[in-house]
Amino acid sequence: MLEALSAADARRWAVLTRAAFAARRAEIDALNVYPVPDGDTGTNLYLSLDAALDAVRTEQEKAGILGAATLAQECSALARSLLLTARGNSGVIFSQLVRGFAEAIAESGAEVADARTIADGMAKASDRAYRSVTRPAEGTILTVARAAAEAGAAVVDAGLVAVTERALDAATEALRATTGQLPALERAGVVDAGAAGYLLLLEALARVVHQDEAHVGERMEPFAHEDSMRRRDDWSQVGGVVEPTGATGGAPAGADLDPGGPAYEVMYLLRDSDDERAGTLRDTLDELGDSLLVVGGPDLWNIHVHVDDVGAAIEAGLEAGRPYRIRVTHFVDQLGQHQRAGGVGAGGGVGVVACAAGPGLAEVFRAAGAVVVASGPGRRASAGQLLDAARSTRADEVVVLPNDADTVMAAEAAASAAAQDGLTLHVVGSRTAVQGLAALAVFDAAASGARNGAAMGAAAAATRHGAVAVASKEALTSAGRCQAGDVLGAVAGDVVVIGHDLADVALDVVARLLSSGGELVTLVMGADADEELADALAERVSHAHREVEVSVIQGGQPHYPVLVGVE
């Protein structure tokens, strides 16, 4: 167990949190009823952090310090980037929580963050979050952040493990209590969505501190915490009624929409201002609407407010400085998108069809809301099957994930046939299951089919892939001659290693895929792979490459005991 966090540990904490947001964003979206039931808190948290991490990586590559930045540099860069990329009320508040941790680390002046620094970071995070909200409400992420900070501070002398465990305990209990603290949450029988996101951040911290290699492959399964933690696969253990059914669970969108509340969400970044003018802007916007956040400084501010008069909100920004990246969302339109789409493909809006070669993969795609078509070697999906699946979504536009190189042409044929019927199919060039998983992680139910197709295509293309198989006969491969029973390791479809042990060959494939960098390794275990292989492989990858997160999925696909993806 760690007694202090290094720069590499901080990076791992951020990457684990992003993976948690990606895995649980549909569930958090379903919890979203406060302050407006627009069903996007989980999506906003994920997209905010994902974009910020990408921005940090790009900046560090340009500066030549990628992988060599100090702890303070890592944290301050992430806090700054999050201010720029924050989406929605939850994303802005989350940026201030991260800013609090960054300030505590910078003030410590140390190369590592010990128990006292992390406890101080929790306190500053809570303080920053409260100060960012004009009218703080209990039963929200603010309440949970304060509970975690107070609990961590109480045991700071006991070390980092105690601080993280106690903070996680307190945050979990505070999250459960949010249901009864806000009428909107109580009516829906759910916990606060933003607070649920903060709990995932604290759980990711606990995993890093505990170096939880045995369980790190299970996408944010509950940290083994004997008394206070429950299985958070089912949010009803923490709040009431929301079941883990992907994007369709939880309170109905719009159930608590206040007809008398503001109709628009306005967000923009503000430059060429100062603290005094930003304060005047806060007062002006406070009179115009609610859910007000004015955060940042001294040279950049992020503004978020719910109003009826969009023009007045933007004009106030012009008087305070130079607003840019202005984004306006009409809540009725956004709610309509979620109701029509039901998250992923439930009629109208944008749907998703995903091909799956095994029952485990099918369940993963189905849990995310996609319509699944069984497809794999020997029984690949036809264009007709894909077209039928696309029609069954009842969506206006459908994104298709072939997840197999030999199924891409069938998907394109289905798209041509669908166009004749007035149905638009966007085919993502996912050539393996791991690319399909990466693509589905960035699906945005509120975006258009074309925009989703482009974003998901980029995510698939950015995922390097490999596979492990057992030779069925003697053959000449790109790595030399193999015999029946040999274990073959392939990268991007080409055999690169021949061996005799599944784990050894898989580890070789992972190392090759990581040779040009990576943050997340996904291992999809096949029908012929037992649990011992999965556990041993996850542990060996984690020990050999401590800077990456390892995710294990029981895919159940035939022919390939292990599929590997690196993002």
N, C-alpha and C positions, 0 to 999 in steps of 0.2 A: 504494500500500500504506500501511496505517496504522502510525504509530509510537506511538500511544496510543489507548486506548478511551475514548470519551465515554459519557454516560448513554444516548444513543440507540444507540450501538454495543453496549452491554451488553444493552439490550432486544432488539436484533436477534440477538445471540448466544443468548439464552434462547429466542426464538421459533424460530430455526433448529434448536436442540436438540430442542425439542418436536416440530417437524415430522419430524426424524430418528427420534425415538422412535416416532412414529405410523406412519411408513413401514416401520420395521424391527422393530416389536415382536413380530410373529409369529415372525420368525426368531430373535430373542433368546429368546422363550418356548421355542422348540424346543431351544435350547442348554441350558436350565435343568436341571441334574442335581445342583447343589451349592448350599447344604447339603442341600436336599430337592428331589427331582425333581418339583416341583409345577407346572412349566410356566407361570409367571406373572411372571418377572422383567421382560420387556419391557413387559408390560401394566402392572405396578406402576410402572415408571419413567415411562411415558407419563402414566398417570392422576395420579401424584403431581405431576409438573411442570405438567400441564394445569390441575389444580385450583388449584395455587399461583399460576400466572399470572393466572387468573381472579380470585382473591382479591386480588392486588396491584392489578389494574385497578380492581376495585370500591372498594378502600380509597382509591386515588388520586383516583377520581372524586368520592368523598364529601369528600375533603380539598381538592379543587379544584386538584390538582397533576398531573393526568394529562397526560403528555407534557412536563412541566416539572420533574419531580423530578431531584434531583442524582444523580450516579453512586453516591454512598454510600447515598442514600435508596433507590434502585432495588435495590441489592444486598442491603442489610439487610432490606428488605421481602420480597424473594424468599426469603431464608434463613429468615426468621421464618415465612412462609407454608408453606414446605416442611416445616418441623418439624410443622406442624399437619396437613398433607395427606399426609405420607409413608405409603406403603402397602408392607407387607412388608419383609423384611430389606434388599432392594436399595434401596427408597425411603428408608428411614431412613439408610443409609450415604450415599446420594446427597445427602440433606439436609445431612449434615456436610461433604461435599466443597464444596458451595455455600457453606456457612457459613465455611469456610476462606478462600475467595476474598473473601467479604464482609468478613471481619475484616482482611485485608491491605489492601483498598481503604479501609476506615475508618481504619486506622492511618496510611495514607499522607497523609491529609488533603488530597489533591489533587483537582482537578475532573476529571482524566483519569487513566487507569491506564496507565503506561508499562511498558517491558520489566521493570524491576525489581519493580514492583508485581505484575505478572502472575506472574512467577517466584516471588515471595514468596507469592502466592495459591496456586500449585500446591503449594508446600512446606507451607503451613498446611492446605490441603485434605487432603494425604496424612497429616499429623499428626493432624488431627481424625478422619479415617476410622480410623486405627489405634487411637486412644484410645477410639473408640466401641465397639470389639469386645473382649469380655472375653478371648477366646482367638483372637487373629489367626492366620489360616492363609495361607500363601503359595500362589500360583497362583490368586489371587482379584483382585477390584477393588483391594484394598490394594496388591498387588504392582505392578500397572500404574500406579496413582496415584503410587507412590514412584518408579518408573522415569521417569515423565514429569517429576516435580519435580526429580530429580537432573539430568536432561538439560537442562531449561530453565535451571536455576541455573548450569550450566557455561558458558553462552553469553550471559549476561545483558548483558554489555557490548557485544554485537554488535547489540542492538536487538530490538524486539518480533517482527519477522518470524522472526529466527533462533530466538528462544525458542519460538515456537509450532511452527515446523517441527521443531526438534530434539526437543521434547517429544512431538510426534506420531509421529516416527520411533521414539523409544524406547518409547512406549506400544504401538505396533504390534508391535514385536519382543517386548515383554513379554507381549502378548496371545497371540501364537503359542506362546510357551513355556509358557503355563498348562496346556496339554493334558498335558504330561509332569510337572506338579508336583502334581497331585491324582489319586489312583487313580480316583475317580468320573469325572473328565474323560477320563482315559486310556482307561478301559473303553468310554466312549461315543464316543471319538474326536472330542471337541468342545473348544472353548475356553470359558473362564468367561463366563457370561452377563452378570453385572454388569460385568465388565471390558470386555466388548464395548460396553455402554452408555456407559461412561466414554469409550471411544475416540470414539464419536459426538459427545460433548460437545466433545472436543478438536478433532475435525474441523470442527465448526461454528465454533469459535473461529478456526481457520485460515482458513476462508472469509471470516469477517468481516474479519480482518486483511488478507487479500489482496484484499478487495473483488472477489470472484470473480464478476462479473456474468455472464460468458459461460456459466458452468455452474451458477449458483445455481438455475436452474429445474429441474434434474435432481435429483429428491428424493434427496439424500444419495448421489449417485454419487460415486465416489472423487475426492478432491481431487487435482489433477494434481501429484503428488509423485514425481519421476522414479525414484529409486532404491528407496525403501522401501515405497511404497504399492502395494497390489494392488487389483484390482477387488473391492470388498466386496459386490457383488451376490451372490457365491458365498462364503459363510463358509468353505468348505473350503479356500480359499486361505490362511486364517488358522488353521484348526484341524483340518481333516480331512474330515468326511463330511457335514456338514449342508448340504442343498441349499435354494435359495430357493424352496420350494414352499408359501409361506404358512404356515398354522398346522399343517400336517400333516408337515413335515419334521423331521429330527433324531432324537434318541434317544427311544425309546418311553417315554411317561410311566410312572413307577413302576419303571423298569428297575433303578434303584439305590436304591430305598426300603429303608431298614434296618428290618427287622421289630422290632428291639430299640430303635429310636429313639423319641423323643417323638411322641405322636399328635396334638398340638394346637399351633397357633400362636396366641399371645395377644398382642394389641397394645392399648395404651391411652395416653392423654395424662394427665399428672399435674400438678396444681396444688397450691398451699398446702403446698409442701415446701421443702427447702433442700439444700445440697450434702451435708451430713452424712447426712441421712435418705435422700437419693437414693443415696449410697454404701452405706448399710446395705441398701437395697432391691436394689442390684446384687449384693451378697454373698448375700442370701437367694435371689434368683432363680438365681444361678449354681449353687447347690446343688440347685435344683429341676429344671433343664433345661440346654439349650444354645442356640446361636445367639442369645446374649444381647446386647442393645443397650440402654443407658440413656444417652440423649443430651439435651442442652438445657441449661436453666438461664439465669438464676437464678430465673425465676418459672414456667417451663414446661419439662416433660420429656416425651420420647417414649420409650415402653417397648416393647420387642419381645423375645419369648422363645418357644422351643419347649419344651413341657412335657407331662407326662401328667396332672398335677393342676392343672386349670384354676382350681379354687376357691382353692387355696393361692397361686397366682400373683396372683390378684385381691386376696385378703386381704392379701398383702404390700404391695400398692399402697395399700390402705386405711390400713395402719399408717404408710406414708411420706407420705401426703397425701390428695388428693382425686382419684381416678382417674375419668376420663370418656371418652366415645367408645370404650368397650370393644368390641373385635372379636375373636371367637374363630373359628378355622377348623380343622375336622377334616381332616387331610391325606388320609385315605382317601376322604372325601366329595369333596374337591377334585380328587383324582386321578381319581376316577370320573367327575366332570363333564368333565374334559379328555379322558378316554379315550372317553366316550360321544359328546362333541361333536367330538372331533378338532380342536378349535379352533373353526372355523366350519363348522357343518353337516355332520357326517360320521356321523350316526346317533345317535338319542337326543339329550338336551340341547336346544340351540337351533341352528337352521340359518338361513341367509340366502339369499334369492333376490334377484338384482339384474338389472334390465333394462339393456341396453346397446345404443346405436345404432350403434356402430362397433367394429371388431376391436381397436383399441387400448384402448378403454374396457373391452371384454369381458375382455381379458387382465389389466387392472388389478384388476377385480373378482374374476376367477378366481384370481389370485395371492393374494388375501386370503382365499380359501377359499369364496367364494360360488358358488352354482349360478347360471349366467348364462343369461338368456333374451334372444335377439335381439329388439329392439323399437325402432322409430323411425318417423318420418313415412312413411306409405305401407305399413307392415308392422308395426303396433303389436301387441304381445302380447295374446292373448285371455285371458279368465278361465280357460279350460281349460288353456292352455299354462302359465300361472302355477301352477295347481293341480298339474299334473303335475310341474313343477319342484320345488314344495314337497314333494310326496310323495317325490321322488327323493333328498331330503336324508336321509330316514329319521330325521328329528328329531321330537321330541315337540311342539316349538313352532318356528315359522319366522317370521323377520322378512322382510317383502317391501319392496324398494326399487323403486317404479315408475319413478322418474327421468324422468318425463314427465307433464305435467298431464293429458293425454288418456288415460293408462294407469291413473290412480289409481282410476277407477270399476271398471275390469276387475279390479284387485287387490282392491278391496272385495268384488266379486262372488265372486271366488275364495275370500276369507276366509269368506263366508257358506256357500258350498258345502263348504268344508273342515270347518267346525264341525259339519255333519251327520255327518261321518265321524269325529269325535272329534279332529281335527287343528286346533290353534290357530294362526292366522295373525295377525301383528301388522303392519298396513300403516303404513309411514312415509310421510308426505305429501311425499316428495321429488319436486319438480316439474321438476327438471333434473338432468343428470348431475353437476354440481358439488355439488349438495346431497346426492346419493347418495354421493359420495366422502367428503364431510364426515361423513355419518352413519356410514359403515362404519369410519371412523377411530376411533370411540369404542365399537365393539362389544367386549363383554366376555364371553368364552366361559363364564366361571364364573357370570355373572348370569342371572337368569330372562329368559324372553322378554318379559314385561311390562316389566321394568326396562330391558332393552335397547331395546324399542320406544320407551319414553319418552325415554331418553337420546339415541337416534339421531334421534328426531323433533325434539328440542330442537336438536341439532347442525344438522340440515337447515334448520330454521326460522331459525337464526341466520346462515345463509349467504346473503348477498345475491347475486343472479345477474343476468347479462346475456348478450347474444349479438350476434354480427355476422353478417349475411347479405347476399347480393347480390340485389337486386330482379329478378324475372323479367319484370315488366311494369309499365306505368304504373299507379299507384294513389295513393289519398289515405290518408296515414298520420297518426298523432297528431302527427308532427313536420312535416307539410306534404306536398305532392305529390312523389312520386318518379317517376323514369323507369327504364325497363329498364336494368340495368347499374349503377344507383346502389348504393352501399354503405350498408346500414341498420344502425344501432346501437340495440339495445333494452335496456331495464332493466326487470326484472320483467315481461317480456312486452309492454311498450309501446315503440314506436319513439320514440326521443328525439333522434336525430341522423341526418342524411342527408349523405353525403359521397361522395368518389370514390376514397379510398385506404383499404385494409383496415387498415393499421397505425394511421393517423391516427384512424379511427373507433373502433377497438378501444381506443386510448389514451384517447379521450374517454369511452368507456363505463367504463373502469377508474377514471378520475378521478371520475366521478359516483358510482360505487359506493363509493369511498373517502371521499367528502365527509363521511360521518358516522363515519369511523374504520375501522380494520381492521388486521390484522397479517399475513394471508396472502392473496396473490392467486394463484388457480389459473387457468391458461390451458389449455384443452383444444382442441388444434388439430384441425381437420377434415380430411376426405379431400382437399379442394381447397387446403389450405394447405401450402406448401412449407417446407423447413427454414430457408431464409433469412428467411421471414416470422416463424417462431417465434423464431429467434435475435434478430432485430432488435426484435421486440415485447418480448421478455423484457428486453433491454438497455435499451430506452427506458422501460419501466415501472420498472425498478430505479433508473435515474438520476433519474426524475421523482419517485419515492416511495421514498427510501432507507431509510425506517423500516420497510418491509414486506419480507417474503420473497416471492419469485416462484417458483412451481412450474409447470413446463410438462409437459403430458401429450400424447402423440401419440394422440388419441382415434380418429381415422379416421371420425368421424360425417359423414353426408352433409348437404348444404344449409347447414350453419353452419360457415364456415371457422374461427370462434373462438367458444368458449363461455367465459364469465368467471365466476368465483366469488370472493367476498371474505368471509373469516371474521375 
